[in-house]
Amino acid sequence: MSNHPWFGEVPFTIASCFSAPAFLDRHVRAVGGPPWLDMIDRFFDRKRRQGILGVRWLDETTGWYLRQDNPGEAHPFFGRDRSTSELMWDYSQIGRPGDDPRPTRLTPHHQVMLLELIRLLKKHDLKAQLVLDATLKHTPGVGWKVIGHCINRVVDFISLIDEGTWVEGWDPTLENGMGNPNDAASHARIRELFEGVKGPLADRVNIELHNEFDQHAKSAWDDSGFGYDQALAEVNLQLARFHKLDHWPRGSVGVSHGGQDDFEYDPHNCDSINIHPGDRPNLSWRNRFDHLRRHGKPIFLDEVCHHIANEFWWTIEKGWFGPKSSTRDHQGYYEFHMGNRGVGIWTCDHSLVNMSSGFWLNGTTWEEMPLDPFEKMLAGDTLPLPPPTPIFDPLAENRPAVRQAYLHQLGRDPWPGDVSGMENSNSKMKAGATYADILFELAMSKEAKDNLRR
């Protein structure tokens, strides 16, 4: 198994947050409208108090356009705009001299977004699975060798934050120059953010590469003139090169073909096996991924299906999301997550709430989405906002929290019939276990499993 500090020993659940990068992009650009940063703050709080430990954050480009059946109608979860602004990858700013599009550094806009992301992660005590090429693959005319350089620039920038090393300069020939001395305002902003978040990140951020390279990246392969075998060789080459880097994070998360349970590239250079399982939304988990265990890597499940509250099922009927990848079976979905975690598989909750970062566009007004049944199963409708670290103070009296965990997972009060169990859980929380740890332990108990069979 991987010894990457991001994973730890106990599998946990993270949440996708497709709209949050677009919200952050608008905040950095000072685009008028809702308080974009507050929307991300509220979403991160919402997930953290449900016991979610991390987010799947797509470091996106303008290449990903939202699917629109009617271009004049706003999408209820994303709006009309594209994913992020053209300031993310502006090759006129960051390309090498001449017509060479390979980037030498990140744009100031991109730097601010990454620094703000890390600030938010630390504020809410969250981890991030940082997806670096999930949408670079959609950008027409950008070959994979250029994408490899884009990936390296992001990794180098994150590495400098991790090391606390500021690299001054904006010379076109300088790789990874931070800030822009020719722009005093942006330079001061980047330097201030950098000083506020610099420090070790290996247990906070993990890199995901080559997301569904064969499925969604076909146009990029066609543009580069690669056939399938050549494309596979290029992916393996990038994984190997990335794995050999001496600086943090020393590896990558490998992602399989979209909608398949296996892959063809070499997992030797990956920290984990990250797949989008096939046969969605089949929620059977028992023995389903045993064939992946032969690689001896952590298994991470992404984009299993969209779970949707009944009041939003009209979005499926309208065609905003496919019915084949959606489900109303929230109890089955909950058991799927807990079952996978119980057998040692990490999971990513891919709901419409998460994809919209908790907000939907009602006409022209952004409104916070109500808790859906899956979120309520995670106790998000009853718990107060937690302090950042730990979720509950391990030195404080935790009996109320333990009682809430019993009521939530087992449907009963631990007092007075289960004094020993309550005190055992209370002692664990005093020793440093989180509320989410207790929830998970109870969910895996014989009593909880017997209740599910009834």
Secondary structure, 3 states (H helix, E strand, C coil): CCCCCCCCCCCCEEEECCCHHHHHHHHHCCCCCCCHHHHHHHHHHHHHCCCCCEEEEECCCCCCCCCCCCCCCCCCCCCCCCCCCCCCCCHHHHECCCCCCCECCCCHHHHHHHHHHHHHHHHHCCEEEEECCCCHHHCCCCCHHHHHHHHHHHHHHHHHHHHCCCCECCCCCCCCCECCCCCHHHHHHHHHHHHHHCCCCCCCEEEEECCCCCCCCHHHHHHHCCCHHHHHHHHHHHHHHHHCCCCCCCCCEEECCCCCCCCCCCHHHCCEEEECCCCCCCCCCCCCCHHHHHHCCCEEECCCCEECCHHHCHHHHHCCCCHHHEECCHHHHHHHHHHHHHCCEEEEECCHHHHCCCEEEECCEEEECCCCHHHHHCCCCCCCCCCCCCCCCCCCCCHHHHHHHHHHHHCCCCCCCCHHHHHHHHHHHHCCCCHHHHHHHHHCCHHHHHHHHC
